[in-house]
Amino acid sequence: PFYHQAKFLTSAAKVEQSPPDTGAEVAFAGRSNAGKSSAINALCQQKSLARTSKTPGRTQLLNFFTLDEEHRLVDLPGYGYAKVAEKIKLQWQAELAAYLEQRKSLRGVILLADVRHPLKEFDLQMLEWSNSIQLPVHILLTKADKLKRGAAAKSLLQVKKALKEMNGIHSAQLFSALKRQGIDQAHQVLDRWLDL
Ligand code: GDP
């Protein structure tokens, strides 16, 4: 009822270029091709909102979307773990870590991971960073429509078990932008984090 108001605000290549650190925001992260753009678009009921993040020149560290004056969504396009130069990757990792650590308005991270192969190196890194600063991560296991129901449920169970072994603050659910599965559940997490 609220997320459809999302509008592109600005991009930042460095944490210092972010909009004022007031109110509350939730960040979206994921390896490239995890289904992040599709998920953001589905959650905001828009066709091409997150495409802005893929426009050359806007493929920066952080893309900010406003919901209203006090609430934002942030797309972390980064470079996934695509084959970019090691130096760029390290710079990006350092900036991302700085954002996660310094941003006071950041309430949690929605981590997108393909239900068929979750918890890759990138995902584990995000979980570890977030763990170390007590920032909650909610995993959307994307493209759930690609698996039969039982196989999807099994993947979710495995992920939940792994999260439990890390600590108690992370959570996970199944999601399909294509079938519009899991949207209400994801909205509930966003509502809670954003104090809506
Ligand atoms: P991003 O790189 O993480 O932003 O990923 P995209 O949202 O661009 O999606 C990557 C690919 O996965 C595209 O070909 C999408 O059509 C496909 N995809 C995304 N979400 C779903 C889904 O829920 N179901 C299916 N079957 N395919 C999806």
Residues whose N, C-alpha, C, O or C-beta is under 5 A from the ligand:
A	BS01	GDP	R31 S32 N33 A34 G35 K36 S37 S38 A39 K143 D145 F175 S176 A177 L178
